[in-house]
Structure formats: structure tokens, C-alpha cells
Amino acid sequence: MTAITASPLPRTGLTSALRDRYLDILASVYLYNEHRGYTSLDRVIAAVRRCCPDEPEFLAEVVRHRADEAKHYHMFRRWFERQGRMPLAMDRRVGHIDRFILRTFGCTIDELDTDRIAATPAEFEQLCRVIMLTEQRGYRQVEVLLGNGWVRSDPVMRRIFEIVHRDEPGHFLPYQRWLERRGRATAGSSGRDGRPAGRRAARAGAARPAGCRTRRRGAGRWRPWAASAGYAAIERPAT
């Protein structure tokens, strides 16, 4: 993909406010997704240990994936901390992996029964495919953002996305290669250079799969991610 590079707009009062708001929203969305990613990968690592005990290299790649997601989360967090401000409140409606899991397995990440998936080769294969597709999508999106004039106007934000872009192939290639070694479909796999070749996503089944836990009636509401990430309050725009 060739990203269209946008020149930074003149910094008028209104433009400056719009640019700052855009970066706040962008960083908050990525902060949520990176936090969601590395915390969810703990369960994937456990599943890989169970499903692939004779593949230490694959396990090491997934562990590195988890470490990268945690690193990216802390980079976006520091971007807010350097300014003495809090991120905006986000939930799974902005979550990339949340949407893919819901479409594929018919349930949320929290309801996903990873123990059962680890014991079912077909469902573990599907989980690897979902992670691969999510990360391929992320790679394409970062390429576009690196050509955005407002992102490029903030040196720290630009550097963060350059690091994310550098790390991203290592987040989908391990799962893609694992599927290819078994002759399985990758549904949007990349070429030899690691660049995603397609946009086809996994399809959700009509029935709720066995790999999903059943949510009890009256279960607790979605817990705001910021609370679990250590943020005590969320900045709200002045009214």
C-alpha cells in the first residue's frame, strides 16, 4: 500500500484544537488496543504451550509479540503522561481484536474459552487466523497513519508509529507461517516481504460456538479498561 502523505496544515487556533483532539482520540484508541492485546495474549501463550509443546520457536515468537504489545502500550501511555493529561475513555467498540473475535467465535474475548480452544485443533487454528488478520489490518492502518500530516507534526507520535510499523510484521507472520506449515488457509496472507496481500476477514458462524463461555444473566458490566490499566480518572472535555 502506498500511503498518501498529507502536508501539515497551518496552525491556526481552530486547526490546532482539531489536531490536538484528533491525536488525543487516536492515542486513546491505540492505548486501549495495545493494552487489550498484550493482556489477552497471556491466554494465547498458555494455549500455544498446550497445543504446540514441540514448537519452542513458535512459542518464543508469540512471547515476543506479547512483549511488543506491552511496549507499545507504554509508549502511548507516556505520550499522555508527558503532557500531564489522561486518555479518553474507550471500550471494546474501538477494539480491533474484539471485533474479529466476535465475528469469528460469536462472543467477546472475555467469554472466549481458551482452554477448550487449546484442546480443539480446528478452533486453535481459527484463533491463530484471527490474530493474524487483526495484525495485518493494524499494519496497513499504521502505514496510512505515517502519511497523516497531523501525526507527522508531532515528533513523538510519529516516532511511536514508526516503531509500531517496524514491529508489526512480527505480530502476524508467526501465525501465518504456523498455518502455512500445516497447509491451512491464511485468508489474506502476506507475500514474502511480509506485506498483507488481502483484506478478507474470517466469518462468524450463525450459532454460538462451543469455544465461548456462556455469560450468566446479570453478569457485571464491562469494566472500563483505564481502571485496570492503572488510571484513576479520565479527562473530560470542558463543557
ZIDAJO-V676304 format. One record per backbone hydrogen bond with DSSP energy under -1.0 kcal/mol. CO is the residue of the C=O (numbers start at 1). NH is the residue of the N-H. E is the energy in kcal/mol with one decimal. If there is no record, write none. Layout:
# ZIDAJO-V676304
co = <CO;CO>
nh = <NH;NH>
e = <E;E>
This chain:
# ZIDAJO-V676304
co = <10;12;13;14;15;16;17;18;19;20;21;22;23;24;25;26;27;28;29;30;31;32;33;34;35;36;37;40;40;41;42;43;44;45;46;47;48;52;55;56;57;58;59;60;61;62;63;64;65;66;67;68;69;70;71;72;73;74;75;76;77;78;80;81;91;92;95;96;97;98;99;100;101;102;111;112;113;114;115;117;120;121;122;123;124;125;126;127;128;129;130;131;132;133;134;135;136;137;138;139;140;141;142;144;145;147;148;149;151;154;155;156;157;158;159;160;161;162;163;164;167;168;169;169;172;173;174;175;176;177;179;180;189;191;195;209;211;216;224;225;226;227>
nh = <12;16;17;18;19;20;21;22;23;24;25;26;27;28;29;30;31;32;33;34;35;36;37;38;39;40;41;43;44;45;46;47;48;49;50;51;52;55;59;60;61;62;63;64;65;66;67;68;69;70;71;72;73;74;75;76;77;78;79;80;81;82;85;84;94;95;99;100;101;102;103;104;105;106;213;114;117;118;119;120;124;125;126;127;128;129;130;131;132;133;134;135;136;137;138;139;140;141;142;143;144;145;146;147;148;6;152;153;154;158;159;160;161;162;163;164;165;166;167;168;170;171;172;173;176;177;178;179;180;181;184;183;197;194;191;212;113;219;228;229;231;230>
e = <-1.8;-2.8;-1.9;-2.6;-2.8;-2.4;-2.3;-2.7;-2.3;-2.1;-2.4;-2.8;-2.8;-2.1;-2.4;-2.3;-2.5;-2.2;-2.3;-2.9;-2.1;-2.8;-2.4;-2.4;-1.8;-1.7;-1.8;-1.0;-1.1;-2.7;-1.6;-1.9;-2.6;-2.3;-1.4;-2.9;-3.0;-1.8;-1.9;-2.5;-1.9;-2.1;-2.3;-2.2;-2.1;-2.2;-2.1;-2.5;-2.2;-2.0;-2.3;-2.8;-2.3;-2.2;-1.7;-2.3;-2.3;-2.4;-1.6;-1.4;-2.4;-2.8;-2.0;-1.1;-2.2;-1.4;-1.5;-1.8;-2.6;-2.2;-2.5;-2.1;-3.1;-1.3;-5.2;-1.4;-2.2;-2.5;-1.1;-1.3;-2.3;-2.4;-1.7;-2.2;-2.3;-2.0;-2.4;-2.3;-2.2;-2.5;-2.3;-2.3;-2.3;-2.2;-2.0;-2.1;-2.0;-2.2;-2.3;-1.7;-1.6;-2.4;-2.1;-1.5;-1.7;-3.2;-2.4;-1.2;-1.2;-2.8;-2.1;-2.3;-2.2;-1.9;-2.1;-2.4;-2.5;-1.9;-2.1;-1.9;-1.2;-2.5;-1.0;-2.5;-2.3;-3.0;-1.8;-2.2;-2.5;-2.4;-2.8;-1.6;-1.1;-1.9;-1.8;-1.3;-3.4;-1.7;-1.1;-1.6;-2.8;-1.2>
